[in-house]
C-alpha cells in the first residue's frame, strides 16, 4: 500500500517541478503568519491584553473563540475558490486577512474592535491553508508530496517560535508586536502572490462528487477525531500562558515556554518521513498520547522549569505533526479534489478549536485551570480509540 497521501494522479509538470523549493518556502511562510501568528498568538499576549481592557474570563473565551469562528467562516470559501478558479487567489486573500486583522488588533481601542481584529485574523488560515493541498497535488511529484506538505504545515511552529522573542522584546507593549506581525504578513503575502503558480479550475462535477463523499462512512472517524482534537488542544493554546502566570507569577517563564513550544513545532517538518517509515496509524497513536500527556501534565509540572518546557516541547511537536496527519488522512480519502475533504477536515478541527476557548472560559471559574487541563489531557489520550488507516 502506498503511503503517499495526496493523489493517485501525477503532478502537473508544466515547467513547475524546478520551483518546488520556492513554492514550499512560500507556503511555509504563509502558514507561519496565518496560523502561527494571526491565529495562535492571542494566547501569548492574553495576560497583558486582559489587564489593559479589564476582560473577564468569559469574555476572553468569547474573543478567543472569534478567531476560530473566523476560520469557520472562511474555510469553505478557501476550498471552493481553490477548486473553482485555482489556489493562488484564496492564498493571497488569506495573507491580506492576516495582515489587516493583526493591524486592527494592534490599534484596537476597546474589546469590540479587538474582537473584530481577532475575527478577521482568524479567517486567514481558512482562506489560505486548504488550497495548498491543490498546489501540492498539481505541482509536486508524488514521491515528494508527503515531505512538501509536512514542511508547509510546520510553518505554524516557525511562526510561534518567532513570536516568543518578539514578545520578550516588546514587553508590555503588545501593540508593537502585533503591528510587526501585520507588516510581516503583508510582505509574505506579496511573496506568495509572485511565487505560486496560478493553476486551473477542477471540473464542477468532480467537486460535487467530493462533497457527496463527505458523508461516506470512511470519513466519519477522521471528522470525529479532528473535531475533538480541536476542542482539547484549544484549551492549551488559549490558556497555557495564563495558567503559568496564575501558578508561577513569572511572565518571563511563560514567554520562554511559548518559545520552546514554537521551536518544538518546527520539528513537524519531519512528519512526512515519520508516516513513510511508521505508517499513519502508528504515528497517530504515539502523537495523540504525547499531546494528551503534554496538556494533562502541565499543571502538575509547574514546580520545575524543566517540566514546563517538556510539556511545551511535547505539545509543540505533537500538535504540528498531528495536524499534518489529519491532512494526510483526508487526502487518502478525497483524492480527486483534495481541497474539499482537506477543507472540511480542518473546518471541523477549527470548529472544535472555536468551542474549546468558550467552554474553557466558562469552566475555569467553576473547576479551575488545573482541573481543566488534566481533563483535556485525558480526553486527548482517548483519541487513540478511533479507527485509523495504516
C-alpha positions as CSV (number, residue, x, y, z in Angstrom):
1,X,0.0,0.0,0.0
2,X,1.4,3.4,-0.9
3,X,1.9,5.8,1.9
4,X,1.9,8.9,-0.1
5,X,-1.2,10.9,0.9
6,X,-2.3,13.2,-1.9
7,X,-3.4,11.8,-5.1
8,X,-3.4,8.8,-7.4
9,X,-2.6,11.1,-10.3
10,X,0.7,12.6,-11.2
11,X,1.5,16.2,-10.6
12,X,1.1,18.5,-13.5
13,X,4.6,19.1,-14.9
14,X,4.4,22.3,-16.9
15,X,7.8,23.6,-16.1
16,X,7.0,23.9,-12.4
17,X,8.9,21.0,-11.0
18,X,12.0,23.1,-10.6
19,X,10.1,25.6,-8.5
20,X,9.0,23.1,-5.8
21,X,11.5,24.5,-3.3
22,X,10.3,28.1,-3.7
23,X,6.6,27.0,-3.5
24,X,7.4,25.1,-0.3
25,X,9.2,28.1,1.2
26,X,6.4,30.5,0.3
27,X,3.8,28.0,1.7
28,X,5.7,27.6,4.9
29,X,5.9,31.4,5.3
30,X,2.2,32.0,4.7
31,X,1.3,29.2,7.2
32,X,3.7,30.9,9.7
33,X,1.9,34.2,9.5
34,X,-1.7,33.0,9.2
35,X,-1.6,30.1,11.7
36,X,1.5,30.8,13.9
37,X,0.9,34.5,14.3
38,X,-2.6,35.6,13.3
39,X,-4.4,32.7,14.8
40,X,-2.5,31.1,17.7
41,X,-0.6,34.1,19.2
42,X,-3.6,35.6,21.0
43,X,-2.9,33.3,24.0
44,X,0.7,34.5,24.2
45,X,-0.3,38.1,24.8
46,X,-3.5,37.3,26.7
47,X,-2.3,38.4,30.2
48,X,-1.3,41.9,29.0
49,X,-4.4,42.3,26.8
50,X,-6.6,41.2,29.7
51,X,-5.1,43.7,32.0
52,X,-5.4,46.6,29.6
53,X,-9.0,46.0,28.7
54,X,-10.2,44.6,32.1
55,X,-11.6,41.4,30.5
56,X,-13.4,38.7,32.4
57,X,-12.5,35.0,31.8
58,X,-15.8,34.5,30.0
59,X,-15.1,37.5,27.7
60,X,-11.6,36.2,27.0
61,X,-13.1,32.9,25.9
62,X,-15.6,34.5,23.6
63,X,-12.9,36.8,22.0
64,X,-10.5,33.8,21.5
65,X,-13.4,31.9,20.0
66,X,-13.9,34.6,17.5
67,X,-10.6,33.6,15.8
68,X,-11.9,30.1,15.2
69,X,-15.3,31.5,14.2
70,X,-13.4,33.5,11.5
71,X,-11.7,30.4,10.3
72,X,-15.0,28.5,10.1
73,X,-16.5,31.4,8.0
74,X,-13.6,31.3,5.6
75,X,-12.6,27.7,5.2
76,X,-15.3,26.7,2.8
77,X,-14.6,29.8,0.8
78,X,-11.0,28.9,0.5
79,X,-11.7,25.4,-0.5
80,X,-14.4,26.4,-3.1
81,X,-12.3,29.2,-4.6
82,X,-9.3,26.8,-4.9
83,X,-11.4,24.2,-6.7
84,X,-13.3,26.7,-8.9
85,X,-10.6,29.1,-10.0
86,X,-7.3,27.9,-8.7
87,X,-5.4,28.1,-5.3
88,X,-3.4,31.3,-5.7
89,X,-6.3,33.8,-5.1
90,X,-7.6,32.4,-1.8
91,X,-4.0,32.0,-0.5
92,X,-3.3,35.7,-1.2
93,X,-6.7,36.7,0.3
94,X,-5.8,34.8,3.4
95,X,-2.5,36.7,3.7
96,X,-4.3,40.0,3.3
97,X,-6.8,39.0,6.0
98,X,-3.9,38.1,8.4
99,X,-2.2,41.5,7.8
100,X,-5.4,43.6,8.2
101,X,-6.7,41.6,11.2
102,X,-3.4,41.9,13.1
103,X,-3.2,45.6,12.3
104,X,-6.7,46.1,13.7
105,X,-5.7,44.2,16.9
106,X,-2.6,46.5,17.2
107,X,-4.7,49.7,17.2
108,X,-7.9,48.4,18.9
109,X,-9.3,51.0,21.3
110,X,-11.8,48.7,23.0
111,X,-12.7,45.0,23.3
112,X,-15.2,45.1,20.4
113,X,-12.6,46.3,17.9
114,X,-10.2,43.8,19.4
115,X,-12.7,41.0,18.8
116,X,-13.2,42.3,15.2
117,X,-9.4,42.1,14.6
118,X,-9.2,38.6,16.1
119,X,-12.1,37.5,13.9
120,X,-10.6,38.9,10.7
121,X,-7.1,37.5,11.5
122,X,-8.8,34.1,12.2
123,X,-10.2,34.0,8.7
124,X,-6.7,34.0,7.2
125,X,-5.7,30.3,7.6
126,X,-9.2,29.2,6.5
127,X,-8.7,31.0,3.2
128,X,-5.0,30.1,2.6
129,X,-4.4,26.7,4.1
130,X,-6.8,24.3,2.3
131,X,-5.7,25.5,-1.2
132,X,-2.2,24.2,-0.6
133,X,-3.5,20.7,-0.9
134,X,-4.3,21.6,-4.5
135,X,-0.9,23.3,-5.0
136,X,0.8,20.1,-3.8
137,X,-1.3,17.7,-5.9
138,X,-0.9,19.7,-9.1
139,X,2.7,20.8,-8.9
140,X,4.6,18.3,-6.8
141,X,5.8,14.8,-7.8
142,X,4.0,12.0,-6.0
143,X,7.1,10.7,-4.0
144,X,7.7,14.2,-2.6
145,X,4.2,15.2,-1.6
146,X,4.3,13.9,2.0
147,X,7.6,15.8,2.6
148,X,6.4,19.1,0.9
149,X,3.1,19.1,2.8
150,X,4.9,18.4,6.1
151,X,7.3,21.3,5.6
152,X,4.4,23.7,4.7
153,X,2.4,22.5,7.7
154,X,5.4,23.1,10.0
155,X,5.1,26.8,9.3
156,X,2.9,27.1,12.4
157,X,5.9,26.2,14.5
158,X,8.1,28.7,12.8
159,X,5.5,31.5,13.4
160,X,5.0,30.6,17.1
161,X,8.8,30.4,17.6
162,X,9.2,33.9,16.0
163,X,6.5,35.4,18.2
164,X,8.2,34.5,21.5
165,X,11.4,36.5,21.2
166,X,9.4,39.5,19.8
167,X,7.1,39.3,22.9
168,X,10.2,39.4,25.2
169,X,11.4,42.4,23.2
170,X,8.1,44.2,23.2
171,X,7.4,43.6,26.9
172,X,4.1,45.2,27.9
173,X,3.9,46.9,24.6
174,X,1.9,44.1,22.9
175,X,0.6,46.5,20.3
176,X,4.1,46.9,18.8
177,X,4.3,43.1,18.4
178,X,1.0,42.8,16.6
179,X,1.9,45.7,14.3
180,X,5.2,44.0,13.4
181,X,3.2,40.8,12.7
182,X,0.9,42.7,10.4
183,X,3.8,44.1,8.3
184,X,5.5,40.7,8.1
185,X,2.2,39.1,6.9
186,X,1.9,41.7,4.2
187,X,5.4,41.0,2.9
188,X,4.8,37.3,2.9
189,X,1.5,37.7,1.0
190,X,3.3,39.7,-1.7
191,X,5.9,36.9,-1.9
192,X,3.2,34.2,-2.3
193,X,1.5,36.3,-5.0
194,X,4.5,36.3,-7.2
195,X,5.7,32.8,-6.4
196,X,2.7,30.5,-6.5
197,X,1.5,29.1,-9.8
198,X,-1.9,30.2,-11.0
199,X,-3.4,26.8,-11.5
200,X,-6.7,26.0,-13.2
201,X,-10.2,25.0,-12.0
202,X,-11.3,21.5,-11.4
203,X,-14.4,20.2,-13.1
204,X,-17.5,21.1,-11.2
205,X,-18.8,17.5,-11.4
206,X,-15.7,16.3,-9.7
207,X,-16.1,18.8,-6.9
208,X,-19.7,17.8,-6.4
209,X,-18.7,14.2,-6.1
210,X,-16.2,15.0,-3.4
211,X,-18.9,17.0,-1.5
212,X,-21.2,14.0,-1.6
213,X,-18.3,11.8,-0.4
214,X,-18.0,13.9,2.8
215,X,-20.9,11.8,4.1
216,X,-19.2,8.5,3.4
217,X,-18.6,6.3,6.4
218,X,-14.9,6.1,5.7
219,X,-14.6,9.8,6.6
220,X,-16.5,9.6,9.9
221,X,-13.6,8.6,12.2
222,X,-11.4,11.3,10.6
223,X,-14.1,14.0,11.1
224,X,-14.9,13.0,14.7
225,X,-11.2,12.9,15.7
226,X,-10.5,16.2,14.1
227,X,-13.4,17.9,15.9
228,X,-12.4,16.5,19.4
229,X,-8.7,17.3,18.8
230,X,-9.6,20.9,18.1
231,X,-11.7,21.2,21.3
232,X,-9.0,19.8,23.5
233,X,-5.9,21.5,22.1
234,X,-7.6,24.9,22.1
235,X,-7.5,24.7,25.9
236,X,-3.7,24.6,25.7
237,X,-3.3,27.3,23.0
238,X,-5.6,29.7,24.8
239,X,-5.0,29.2,28.5
240,X,-1.5,27.7,28.9
241,X,0.3,31.0,29.3
242,X,-2.4,32.3,31.6
243,X,-2.1,29.1,33.6
244,X,1.6,29.7,34.1
245,X,1.1,33.3,35.1
246,X,-1.5,32.2,37.6
247,X,0.5,29.5,39.2
248,X,4.0,31.0,39.0
249,X,3.5,34.7,38.7
250,X,6.5,34.8,36.3
251,X,5.7,36.3,32.9
252,X,9.2,35.6,31.6
253,X,8.9,31.9,32.1
254,X,5.6,31.9,30.3
255,X,7.1,33.6,27.3
256,X,10.1,31.2,27.3
257,X,7.6,28.4,27.5
258,X,6.0,29.8,24.3
259,X,9.3,29.9,22.5
260,X,10.1,26.3,23.4
261,X,6.6,25.4,22.1
262,X,7.3,27.1,18.8
263,X,10.8,25.7,18.3
264,X,9.5,22.2,19.0
265,X,6.7,22.7,16.5
266,X,9.3,23.2,13.8
267,X,10.1,19.5,14.0
268,X,6.7,19.0,12.3
269,X,8.5,19.3,9.0
270,X,9.6,15.7,9.5
271,X,6.0,14.4,9.7
272,X,6.2,13.1,6.2
273,X,9.2,11.0,7.0
274,X,7.6,9.6,10.1
275,X,4.5,8.5,8.2
276,X,6.6,7.0,5.4
277,X,8.6,5.0,8.0
278,X,6.0,4.1,10.7
279,X,2.7,4.4,8.8
280,X,-0.2,6.7,9.5
281,X,-1.8,4.6,12.3
282,X,1.2,4.1,14.5
283,X,2.4,7.7,14.2
284,X,-1.1,8.9,15.1
285,X,-1.4,6.7,18.2
286,X,2.0,7.8,19.5
287,X,1.4,11.5,18.9
288,X,-2.2,11.5,20.4
289,X,-0.7,10.1,23.6
290,X,2.1,12.6,23.6
291,X,-0.2,15.6,23.1
292,X,-2.6,14.3,25.8
293,X,0.3,13.9,28.2
294,X,1.6,17.4,27.5
295,X,-1.8,19.0,28.2
296,X,-2.7,17.0,31.3
297,X,0.7,17.1,32.9
298,X,1.3,20.9,32.5
299,X,-0.3,21.9,35.8
300,X,1.3,19.0,37.6
301,X,4.8,20.1,36.5
302,X,4.6,23.8,37.3
303,X,7.2,23.3,40.1
304,X,10.1,22.8,37.8
305,X,11.1,24.7,34.7
306,X,12.2,21.5,33.0
307,X,8.7,20.1,33.4
308,X,7.2,23.2,32.0
309,X,9.4,23.2,29.0
310,X,9.0,19.5,28.5
311,X,5.2,20.0,28.3
312,X,5.7,22.8,25.7
313,X,8.1,20.6,23.6
314,X,5.8,17.6,23.6
315,X,2.8,19.7,22.7
316,X,4.6,21.7,20.0
317,X,5.9,18.7,18.3
318,X,2.8,16.6,18.7
319,X,0.3,19.3,17.7
320,X,2.1,20.2,14.4
321,X,2.6,16.6,13.4
322,X,-0.9,15.6,14.4
323,X,-2.4,18.4,12.2
324,X,-0.2,17.1,9.3
325,X,-1.6,13.6,10.0
326,X,-5.1,14.8,9.7
327,X,-4.2,16.4,6.4
328,X,-2.6,13.2,5.1
329,X,-5.5,11.1,6.3
330,X,-8.0,13.3,4.5
331,X,-6.0,13.2,1.3
332,X,-6.2,9.4,1.3
333,X,-9.9,9.6,1.2
334,X,-10.5,12.7,-1.0
335,X,-8.2,12.1,-4.0
336,X,-9.8,13.9,-6.9
337,X,-10.4,17.3,-5.3
338,X,-8.3,17.3,-2.2
339,X,-9.0,20.8,-1.0
340,X,-12.7,19.8,-0.4
341,X,-12.0,17.0,2.1
342,X,-9.0,18.8,3.4
343,X,-11.0,22.0,4.0
344,X,-13.8,20.1,5.7
345,X,-11.4,18.2,8.0
346,X,-9.8,21.5,9.1
347,X,-13.2,23.1,9.3
348,X,-14.2,20.6,12.0
349,X,-10.8,20.8,13.7
350,X,-11.3,24.6,13.9
351,X,-15.0,24.2,15.0
352,X,-13.6,22.3,17.9
353,X,-10.9,25.0,18.5
354,X,-13.7,27.6,18.5
355,X,-15.7,25.8,21.1
356,X,-12.7,25.0,23.2
357,X,-11.9,28.5,24.5
358,X,-15.6,29.2,25.1
359,X,-16.1,26.0,27.1
360,X,-12.8,26.7,29.0
361,X,-13.8,30.3,29.7
362,X,-17.0,29.1,31.5
363,X,-15.4,26.1,33.2
364,X,-12.3,27.7,34.7
365,X,-14.3,29.8,37.2
366,X,-16.0,26.5,38.3
367,X,-13.2,23.9,38.4
368,X,-10.1,26.0,37.9
369,X,-7.3,26.0,35.3
370,X,-5.5,22.8,36.6
371,X,-8.6,20.5,36.5
372,X,-9.5,21.7,33.1
373,X,-6.0,20.9,31.7
374,X,-6.0,17.4,33.3
375,X,-9.4,16.6,32.0
376,X,-8.5,17.8,28.5
377,X,-5.3,15.8,28.5
378,X,-7.1,12.5,29.5
379,X,-9.7,13.0,26.8
380,X,-7.0,13.7,24.2
381,X,-5.4,10.3,25.0
382,X,-8.8,8.8,24.3
383,X,-8.5,9.8,20.7
384,X,-6.4,6.7,20.2
385,X,-9.7,4.7,20.3
386,X,-10.6,5.9,16.8
387,X,-10.1,3.5,13.8
388,X,-7.1,4.8,11.9
389,X,-5.9,3.5,8.5
390,X,-2.4,2.0,8.3
